[in-house]
Amino acid sequence: MRDSFTKKYTNGEVTVVWKPSICQHTGICFMGLPQVFDPARRPWIAIDGASTGEIIAQVKACPSGALSYFMNSETDPAPTE
């Protein structure tokens, strides 16, 4: 059951979905956007730390797919690849 655990963080416009069970902990998210992604902070994602566009661009750089997003305006949100 823990393998399907996800966390969601939203700024009202976009929701970031994190799947810790597949995270490779490369630090790419933290190095690219440390004002949003900081593993030393709890919660580790401060969704209001950057613009929606900056967040989306950084989530797309996630090599493992542990981070995905959906726009809150979507009626049937599906995680991005």
Steps between C-alpha positions, in 0.01 A plus 500: 500500500788739573614464135186682383542786749492847339510855628332792326591868526292772334520874447141516373609497138722191477531192719834323534480128573794325666538120505777436754523128421644571154707808588869452414606791725726648231446851636418643158183659635686656794791623288268645238242668723618501865241757605233235428674164549704466820537155659619657827168685547162355599296495294782468250302660217412869550262532209471878534877545462495557122268566210284225356708501181827459690354215704371319192836533324683355800254214546548408133875466570443223757689198361308233692146626449454522878383858448207570271239772482154583380327831446216549745275624221508156338177311559664156488855558620758246392864520606740616232782288376 
